[in-house]
Amino acid sequence: MQGPTVVSELHDTEAGIIYRVLAYRELTRAEVVREVQQALRLSEKKPKRGDYLTFRSSLT
């Protein structure tokens, strides 16, 4: 099975962090925010200023 190929980005200008979410379809902004929040809750360390983080979405 091929991996997700659609990329959605969310820019946090206050924290200086860019989040990329890989998905199988175009996600709405609310879906991207929800996926980033979920990934950050599961993450063991907090992102730092200037980080560029990529997550895979489970949404189909």
N, CA, C and O of each residue as an XYZ file, in Angstrom:
240
protein
N       0.839     -1.182      0.000
C       0.000      0.000      0.000
C       0.883      1.244      0.000
O       1.843      1.349      0.763
N       0.539      2.160     -0.855
C       1.309      3.397     -0.979
C       0.977      4.338      0.182
O      -0.163      4.387      0.644
N       1.964      5.070      0.638
C       1.780      6.002      1.750
C       1.014      7.242      1.332
O       0.778      7.455      0.143
N       0.623      8.067      2.300
C      -0.116      9.300      2.010
C       0.738     10.278      1.202
O       1.938     10.412      1.441
N       0.111     10.950      0.253
C       0.860     11.852     -0.623
C       0.383     13.304     -0.585
O       1.051     14.178     -1.136
N      -0.744     13.576      0.044
C      -1.265     14.942      0.111
C      -0.680     15.618      1.346
O      -0.770     15.086      2.452
N      -0.082     16.787      1.155
C       0.577     17.501      2.251
C      -0.223     18.749      2.612
O      -0.565     19.558      1.749
N      -0.514     18.887      3.901
C      -1.151     20.093      4.432
C      -0.205     20.675      5.469
O       0.368     19.943      6.276
N      -0.042     21.996      5.445
C       0.864     22.640      6.398
C       0.105     23.571      7.316
O      -0.880     24.200      6.929
N       0.588     23.641      8.537
C       0.047     24.543      9.537
C       1.224     25.322     10.114
O       2.170     24.725     10.628
N       1.173     26.653     10.033
C       2.269     27.508     10.497
C       1.883     28.138     11.825
O       0.858     28.813     11.924
N       2.696     27.920     12.839
C       2.525     28.563     14.139
C       3.557     29.680     14.208
O       4.707     29.453     14.585
N       3.140     30.886     13.844
C       4.083     32.006     13.758
C       4.568     32.450     15.138
O       5.701     32.915     15.267
N       3.740     32.319     16.163
C       4.154     32.715     17.515
C       5.274     31.823     18.034
O       6.227     32.307     18.645
N       5.157     30.527     17.792
C       6.165     29.585     18.268
C       7.264     29.353     17.241
O       8.303     28.779     17.565
N       7.043     29.798     15.994
C       8.043     29.614     14.950
C       8.174     28.164     14.503
O       9.267     27.708     14.168
N       7.055     27.441     14.500
C       7.065     26.017     14.157
C       6.163     25.782     12.953
O       5.097     26.387     12.835
N       6.599     24.897     12.060
C       5.787     24.501     10.905
C       5.445     23.027     11.062
O       6.324     22.188     11.260
N       4.153     22.725     10.970
C       3.671     21.349     11.063
C       3.202     20.908      9.678
O       2.449     21.622      9.016
N       3.646     19.742      9.248
C       3.204     19.158      7.981
C       2.429     17.890      8.299
O       2.885     17.057      9.083
N       1.260     17.745      7.692
C       0.450     16.551      7.890
C       0.309     15.857      6.547
O      -0.183     16.444      5.584
N       0.743     14.605      6.486
C       0.614     13.796      5.281
C      -0.692     13.020      5.366
O      -0.975     12.381      6.380
N      -1.490     13.075      4.301
C      -2.792     12.408      4.305
C      -3.075     11.793      2.938
O      -2.348     12.018      1.970
N      -4.139     11.019      2.886
C      -4.560     10.384      1.637
C      -5.504     11.263      0.835
O      -5.790     10.979     -0.328
N      -5.994     12.350      1.469
C      -6.890     13.293      0.784
C      -6.628     14.691      1.335
O      -5.939     14.845      2.344
N      -7.167     15.693      0.686
C      -7.041     17.076      1.145
C      -7.813     17.218      2.460
O      -8.984     16.847      2.536
N      -7.165     17.749      3.483
C      -7.791     17.914      4.789
C      -8.268     19.349      4.971
O      -7.675     20.285      4.434
N      -9.342     19.510      5.733
C      -9.792     20.850      6.088
C      -8.847     21.394      7.158
O      -8.080     20.643      7.759
N      -8.910     22.683      7.385
C      -8.050     23.285      8.403
C      -8.340     22.678      9.772
O      -7.412     22.415     10.537
N      -9.601     22.453     10.088
C      -9.974     21.868     11.379
C      -9.384     20.465     11.526
O      -8.931     20.098     12.610
N      -9.383     19.690     10.462
C      -8.812     18.344     10.508
C      -7.300     18.397     10.714
O      -6.742     17.591     11.460
N      -6.642     19.343     10.054
C      -5.188     19.492     10.214
C      -4.864     19.866     11.651
O      -3.953     19.295     12.251
N      -5.600     20.819     12.206
C      -5.374     21.240     13.595
C      -5.588     20.067     14.541
O      -4.794     19.861     15.458
N      -6.646     19.300     14.331
C      -6.941     18.148     15.187
C      -5.839     17.089     15.103
O      -5.459     16.506     16.118
N      -5.327     16.840     13.896
C      -4.248     15.861     13.726
C      -2.964     16.322     14.414
O      -2.269     15.517     15.034
N      -2.648     17.614     14.308
C      -1.446     18.154     14.964
C      -1.598     18.071     16.486
O      -0.662     17.679     17.182
N      -2.772     18.438     17.001
C      -3.002     18.359     18.444
C      -2.851     16.935     18.956
O      -2.244     16.703     20.001
N      -3.403     15.993     18.221
C      -3.315     14.591     18.618
C      -1.863     14.111     18.603
O      -1.424     13.427     19.527
N      -1.130     14.464     17.566
C       0.272     14.046     17.467
C       1.113     14.668     18.586
O       1.999     14.008     19.131
N       0.847     15.914     18.930
C       1.594     16.568     20.003
C       1.277     15.949     21.362
O       2.158     15.854     22.217
N       0.029     15.527     21.572
C      -0.328     14.854     22.828
C       0.422     13.537     22.979
O       0.821     13.164     24.082
N       0.611     12.835     21.862
C       1.278     11.537     21.901
C       2.801     11.652     21.918
O       3.497     10.695     22.258
N       3.309     12.812     21.553
C       4.752     13.021     21.488
C       5.352     13.115     22.888
O       4.726     13.629     23.815
N       6.572     12.611     23.022
C       7.245     12.636     24.321
C       7.967     13.948     24.593
O       8.172     14.308     25.752
N       8.355     14.669     23.542
C       9.057     15.930     23.764
C       8.341     17.070     23.047
O       7.677     16.866     22.032
N       8.489     18.268     23.593
C       7.834     19.441     23.025
C       8.673     20.003     21.878
O       9.902     19.982     21.938
N       8.011     20.504     20.837
C       8.759     21.117     19.728
C       9.388     22.442     20.167
O       8.885     23.123     21.061
N      10.497     22.785     19.516
C      11.217     24.020     19.822
C      11.063     24.999     18.668
O      10.692     24.618     17.558
N      11.353     26.255     18.944
C      11.287     27.303     17.915
C      12.130     26.901     16.716
O      13.274     26.469     16.861
N      11.551     27.049     15.529
C      12.265     26.728     14.302
C      12.114     25.286     13.849
O      12.635     24.914     12.798
N      11.410     24.464     14.626
C      11.211     23.062     14.237
C      10.285     22.958     13.034
O       9.432     23.814     12.798
N      10.480     21.896     12.293
C       9.679     21.583     11.117
C       9.248     20.133     11.289
O      10.015     19.218     10.987
N       8.023     19.915     11.775
C       7.576     18.580     12.146
C       6.617     18.004     11.110
O       5.782     18.727     10.565
N       6.731     16.722     10.841
C       5.871     16.044      9.882
C       5.155     14.890     10.576
O       5.768     14.092     11.284
N       3.834     14.820     10.354
C       3.014     13.765     10.926
C       2.237     13.077      9.820
O       1.956     13.681      8.784
N       1.892     11.822     10.035
C       1.007     11.081      9.120
C      -0.388     11.089      9.702
O      -0.574     10.886     10.901
N      -1.371     11.325      8.842
C      -2.761     11.328      9.265
C      -3.344      9.934      9.122
O      -2.961      9.172      8.234
N      -4.269      9.615     10.002
C      -4.976      8.346      9.897
C      -6.326      8.525      9.195
O      -7.050      7.552      8.982
N      -6.661      9.759      8.839
C      -7.922     10.031      8.157
C      -7.892      9.547      6.723
O      -6.883      9.685      6.031
N      -8.996      8.982      6.282
C      -9.102      8.538      4.885
C     -10.248      9.187      4.182
O     -10.478      8.924      3.002
